[in-house]
Amino acid sequence: MRRNLATPRFLLACLVIASAAGPAIARKPPAQWPGPVAKGAVKSVVDGDTLVLNNGTEVRLVSIQSPKLPLERRNFPTRPLAPVSKAVLTKLLLGKDLTLNYSGRKIDRHGRLLAHLFFKNLNWTQGALLEAGMVRVYSFPDNRSRIAEMLKHERNASKAKLGIWGHSYYRIINHQQTQRYLRNFQLIEAKVLKAVVVWGRAYLNFGEN
C-alpha cells in the first residue's frame, strides 16, 4: 500500500478485498530449489516482469508488476499492453549479462529469484521499465529499499501518459468503483475518513459502507 501524506487525499495501490495476484498459476516446484546468484545471462523472457537465466533459474523482477499474460492460467484474459511489456523487456535484456541485487526476500514460493537487475553495470532494469511506463510499482514490506526512487519513475511516466498510463484500463480509479475490480491490483484515489488496525491488518475506510 502506498500513501501520499502531503495532502488529505491519498493515492493507494490497494489489494482490493482479495489477493491482487489473481488466479494462481499452476506451477510445479523446481526439482532443485535455486540459490541466489550474483550474475547471469538472460536466456528467455516469460512476461514483462519475469525472465529465465541461462542456467535455467527463473527471476522475478522485484517490486514491479507488468500487465499480465495468461501463461498457464485457464480463462485468464491477456491484459492490455501485456505483449508490449514483454517485448520491451525482451529487447532490453535478452542475451545480456546481468548483475542481480537483493534487498529482502530472495526466493518466492515458486522458486523464482526476487531481484533488482542491472545490465551494462549501472543500467537498472526496474527503473527503465517504470520510466517507460511498462510496469507499475508493486512493493512488499521486505522489498522497499528503492521504493522512493521507483515511485518517482512511475510518477514521471504517469504524468506523461507513457505506456500503460495512456490506456484507460490502468487509470487511477475512484473508491466508489472498487467493487468492479475485486481480485485486481489497482490505483485508487480517495479521501480516508477513518483508519483502524485489527489483528495487524490496517483498514482504510473511504465512506460509511
C-alpha positions, -999 to 999 in steps of 0.1 A, spaced: 0 0 0 13 34 -9 4 68 6 10 104 -2 9 120 32 14 156 19 -24 161 12 -57 149 28 -63 128 -3 -45 95 -7 -33 76 -37 -34 40 -29 -21 8 -46 -47 -15 -30 -53 -52 -26 -90 -47 -31 -108 -71 -7 -89 -101 -20 -55 -110 -34 -40 -87 -60 -23 -116 -78 -55 -130 -93 -59 -167 -100 -28 -186 -91 -6 -202 -119 -4 -239 -116 34 -241 -112 54 -272 -104 80 -266 -77 116 -267 -90 133 -300 -89 161 -283 -70 155 -250 -52 178 -224 -66 203 -204 -46 206 -167 -51 231 -158 -78 250 -126 -83 253 -127 -121 237 -144 -151 228 -141 -188 192 -139 -200 181 -170 -219 144 -161 -224 117 -137 -212 84 -150 -197 65 -118 -195 71 -81 -186 85 -88 -152 98 -124 -153 127 -140 -172 149 -171 -173 187 -171 -169 210 -194 -190 213 -218 -160 175 -223 -160 168 -202 -130 137 -180 -132 139 -145 -119 110 -122 -109 119 -85 -111 111 -75 -76 88 -46 -66 71 -41 -100 41 -56 -118 37 -58 -155 4 -62 -174 -4 -99 -172 -3 -126 -198 -24 -158 -194 6 -181 -192 -7 -213 -176 -39 -198 -161 -71 -210 -176 -97 -185 -187 -73 -156 -178 -75 -128 -203 -44 -111 -217 -43 -77 -200 -39 -46 -223 -3 -40 -234 9 -72 -218 26 -84 -251 42 -49 -255 55 -50 -220 71 -84 -226 86 -72 -259 101 -42 -242 118 -64 -215 129 -88 -242 146 -60 -263 162 -46 -232 177 -78 -217 176 -108 -240 211 -123 -243 226 -97 -220 247 -103 -189 230 -92 -156 240 -84 -121 214 -93 -95 209 -73 -64 187 -85 -35 170 -62 -10 149 -85 11 134 -119 5 155 -137 -22 133 -165 -34 95 -167 -37 72 -197 -32 75 -207 -69 113 -209 -66 119 -177 -85 147 -153 -75 135 -119 -64 160 -93 -75 167 -59 -89 185 -63 -122 214 -43 -137 228 -46 -172 259 -29 -185 270 -23 -149 248 7 -140 216 4 -160 188 -5 -136 161 -26 -153 132 -18 -130 139 19 -133 140 17 -171 107 -1 -173 90 22 -148 103 53 -167 89 39 -200 55 32 -184 56 -5 -190 51 -16 -154 37 -4 -120 53 -3 -86 42 -34 -66 60 -35 -33 60 -55 -1 74 -47 33 106 -67 28 115 -52 -6 112 -15 -3 148 -4 -3 145 15 -36 108 24 -34 111 62 -33 132 62 -65 108 37 -81 77 59 -73 95 89 -88 100 70 -121 64 58 -120 51 94 -115 71 107 -144 56 81 -167 21 86 -154 23 124 -159 35 119 -194 9 91 -201 36 68 -213 29 31 -219 2 17 -197 -6 52 -183 -21 62 -217 -45 33 -216 -79 36 -198 -75 1 -182 -47 14 -160 -63 47 -150 -65 58 -114 -100 49 -102 -124 64 -77 -130 45 -45 -167 41 -54 -157 20 -84 -137 -6 -64 -164 -33 -63 -158 -36 -101 -122 -45 -96 -121 -72 -70 -91 -95 -71 -71 -69 -91 -42 -46 -83 -55 -11 -88 -45 25 -81 -73 42 -61 -76 79 -52 -98 87 -22 -101 107 10 -96 84 40 -124 91 66 -113 65 92 -84 42 97 -81 12 121 -58 -17 127 -73 -50 135 -52 -81 142 -22 -65 125 -41 -55 94 -48 -19 85 -83 -9 72 -88 25 54 -124 35 52 -135 59 24 -171 60 34 -197 46 57 -201 14 36 
